[in-house]
Structures are given as structure tokens and as C-alpha cells.
Amino acid sequence: MRPQWFLVASRAIVLSAAILFAQINLGQVEGKTCQNNCPAPPLQFVPGQKIKVQVVNRAANQVQIEKVFGTNPAVLNPGQQIEFARGGSSDPNLSIVFWDVTALAIKTRISKPKPDLLRIELQSEWRYPPGDRSVYIRNDGRVEVF
């Protein structure tokens, strides 16, 4: 008959080996790179930089758009665009909300074609809401879609 300490030590060794083996297997999974499926880096501007924000309606329907705390809702027909200025110390944040007049969901595609231009393209999403509803430019320069 084996002593009690031997059974405890054996169990500890087996448990340690199982944890080590699990960590090695997890390391193999986590060690892979994203290769061609890497997410795009987030869009960002220099904090306080003066930029133009261009909103283009590529949706099939009219879209209403509003610069929060700055404009009343404006109607954009398919293919139309509108521009807003943003920047400086007096205008650090910018929120733009939008909605399809027929209540379809909208998909937003944002890009930075020039260092001082943010382009927001609104597209029909052909499914029920919510979809994307707003774009927010933070005072630290980061651009987020909600």
C-alpha cells in the first residue's frame, strides 16, 4: 500500500501536466496571425484637427441626417451628399445621426480618403433595424460607428 503523500503528489503531477498540455494547445491556437482576414485599423484624426465630414447617401431610399447640436434633420435623396466642418478647440466632438425614411436598416462605411476628410457612405441593409444609426468623432480623434 502506498503512503498518502504519494497519492497526493501523483494527483498534483497529473493535474500539472494537464494544465501544461492545455496551455500548449491554447498557445498554438492563439499564436496564429490574422493573415488576410485582419481587421482594418480604426480611423483616427489628430485631436482638434479641422476636418470635413462628407456624408453620401448610397441607400435606395431617402435618408434623414442630423448633426447633433448643430443642424435640423436634412433629407438626402439617393446619390446626394452633404458636408459638415468639424474641428478646433470649440468643436471637439461631433455626432451625426441618420435614419432611412422607410425604416430599413442602414449599413455605414467610413473612410479617410484625405488626411482632413472623413467620408461616411450610407447603404441600404435590406433587413430589419437596428443597423447603424450614428457616427461619433471623439475629442481624441477616434471615429466610431454605432
C-alpha positions in Angstrom: 0.0 0.0 0.0 1.3 3.4 -1.0 1.6 6.3 1.5 -1.0 9.1 1.5 1.6 11.7 0.3 2.4 9.6 -2.8 -1.3 9.7 -3.9 -1.5 13.5 -3.4 1.8 14.0 -5.2 0.7 11.8 -8.1 -2.6 13.7 -8.5 -0.7 17.0 -8.4 1.7 15.8 -11.1 -1.2 14.7 -13.3 -3.1 17.9 -12.8 0.0 20.0 -13.6 0.7 18.0 -16.8 -2.9 18.5 -17.9 -2.7 22.3 -17.3 0.6 22.5 -19.1 -0.8 20.5 -22.1 -3.9 22.7 -22.2 -1.7 25.8 -22.2 0.4 24.5 -25.0 -2.6 23.7 -27.1 -4.1 27.1 -26.4 -0.8 28.7 -27.3 -1.0 27.1 -30.7 -4.4 28.5 -31.4 -3.6 32.0 -30.1 -0.2 32.1 -31.9 -1.8 32.2 -35.4 -1.9 35.5 -37.2 -4.9 37.0 -38.9 -3.2 36.8 -42.3 -5.6 38.2 -44.9 -8.5 38.5 -42.5 -7.0 41.2 -40.3 -9.5 43.9 -39.2 -8.8 47.4 -40.6 -7.1 49.7 -38.1 -9.6 52.2 -36.6 -9.9 55.5 -38.3 -8.5 58.4 -36.3 -7.7 62.1 -36.8 -5.4 64.3 -34.8 -7.3 65.7 -31.8 -8.6 69.2 -32.5 -7.8 68.9 -36.3 -10.1 70.7 -38.6 -11.7 68.2 -41.0 -14.6 68.0 -43.4 -17.2 65.3 -42.9 -18.8 64.2 -46.1 -22.0 62.1 -45.9 -23.0 60.3 -49.1 -26.4 58.6 -49.5 -25.8 55.3 -51.4 -29.0 53.8 -50.0 -32.1 53.0 -52.1 -34.3 55.5 -50.2 -34.2 58.9 -48.8 -32.2 59.2 -45.6 -32.5 61.9 -43.0 -29.3 63.1 -41.4 -28.7 65.4 -38.4 -25.6 66.9 -36.9 -26.4 66.6 -33.2 -26.4 70.1 -31.5 -25.8 71.7 -34.9 -28.4 71.2 -37.5 -32.0 70.3 -38.0 -32.6 67.0 -39.9 -31.8 67.2 -43.6 -33.2 64.9 -46.3 -30.7 63.3 -48.6 -32.0 61.6 -51.7 -30.2 58.6 -53.2 -26.9 59.8 -54.6 -26.8 63.1 -52.8 -24.2 64.2 -50.3 -23.8 66.8 -47.6 -20.7 68.2 -45.8 -20.0 69.3 -42.3 -17.0 71.1 -40.9 -15.6 69.9 -37.6 -12.6 70.8 -35.5 -10.8 73.3 -33.4 -11.0 73.7 -29.7 -14.6 75.0 -29.7 -15.9 71.9 -31.7 -14.1 68.9 -30.3 -16.8 66.2 -30.6 -19.2 65.5 -33.5 -22.2 63.2 -33.6 -24.1 62.6 -36.8 -27.3 60.5 -36.6 -29.2 59.2 -39.6 -32.2 57.0 -40.5 -33.9 55.7 -43.5 -37.3 57.3 -44.0 -38.8 53.8 -44.7 -37.3 52.4 -41.5 -34.9 50.0 -43.3 -31.6 49.3 -41.7 -28.6 51.3 -42.8 -25.0 50.0 -43.1 -22.3 52.6 -42.7 -18.9 52.5 -44.5 -16.4 55.1 -43.3 -13.1 56.0 -45.0 -10.4 58.6 -44.8 -9.6 59.4 -48.5 -7.6 62.5 -47.5 -5.9 63.4 -44.2 -8.6 66.1 -43.5 -11.7 64.3 -44.9 -13.9 61.7 -43.3 -16.3 60.1 -45.8 -19.4 58.4 -44.5 -21.3 56.3 -47.0 -24.8 55.1 -46.1 -26.1 52.0 -47.8 -29.4 50.0 -47.5 -29.0 46.9 -45.5 -32.2 45.1 -46.6 -33.0 43.7 -43.3 -34.9 44.9 -40.3 -33.4 47.5 -38.0 -31.3 48.3 -36.0 -28.4 48.6 -38.4 -26.1 51.6 -38.0 -27.6 54.7 -36.6 -24.8 57.2 -35.9 -21.1 58.2 -36.3 -19.3 59.8 -33.4 -15.9 61.6 -33.7 -14.4 61.7 -30.2 -12.4 64.6 -28.9 -9.3 62.2 -29.0 -9.8 61.9 -32.8 -11.2 58.3 -32.9 -14.2 57.6 -35.1 -16.8 55.2 -34.0 -20.0 53.8 -35.7 -23.0 52.9 -33.5 
